[in-house]
């Protein structure tokens, strides 16, 4: 079975969705985080946060070395 830990990264109006907040799911693999096609977007970041919290995920604050559009990550 090929199961990997998932993490969702929340972005503030990234260049591919300049009108939205976006959460993208990544799978944590031995070679590093791998993006998936799973995306949630909304004009209201609280909608995304409620969606992620509803799925039992925990919010981690952004790190100083994260790219500017990253707001937080959920695991």
Buried (B, 14 or more C-beta within 10 A) or exposed (E): EEEEEBBBBBBBBBEEBEEBBBBBBBBEEEEEBEEEEEBBBBEEBEBBBEBBEEEEBEBEEBEEEBEEBBBBBBE
